[in-house]
Amino acid sequence: MDVSSAIPTFVNMFVILILSKEYLKLLKDYKARHFNIGQVAPDFDLFFEDKLKKKKGKLA
């Protein structure tokens, strides 16, 4: 295995493991909204801007 391809591969795998919890939340929400499987969580914010509006913060 070439080192120049091994390092990015392991970094990508590490990031995927870190983000898997957020990905599963998004997947569950997508199924609920588009396929009517489960319930749509009313407090689930899809976008960062929605979270800021709740905190009454500014974007930039």
N, C-alpha and C positions, 0 to 999 in steps of 0.2 A: 504494500500500500504506500502510495506516495504521500509524504508529509504535507505537501501543499494542498492536497484534497482531504486529508484526514482531519486537519484542524477545523476547517469550516463545517465539515460534517458533524463533528462532535459539538461544536458551538450551536449548530442548528438543532440537534437533538436535545441539548440542554435547554434551549429557549422553548422548544415545543413542550417539554415537560413542565416548565415554569408556567406557560400560558394555557395548559390543558384545562385547568379549572375554569378559566374565563371562557374558553372555547365551548366547553360543555354547557355552560350557562346560556351562551348565545344560541347554541344548537337547540336547546330545550325551548327557548323563547321562540325561535324560528318555527319549530314544529307546532307550537301552540297557536301562533298567529296565522300560519299559512295552511296547515293541514288539520287544524282543529284537534290536535292530539295533546291533551293536557289543558291546563288553564294558563291564561296570560297573566303574568304577575303585574299588577297595576303600578308597583313601585320600581319596576325594572327600567333602567335608563339605557337606551341603546347608544346614545351619543354623549360625548363628553360635555357638550354644550347644555344638555338636559340636566346633568348633574350640577353645572354651574348655576343654572337658573334656579334650582332648588336652594342653593346656598346664597343666591343673589350676588354672585361674584361677577367679575368682568372677564371677557375672553382674553384681551391683550392689554 
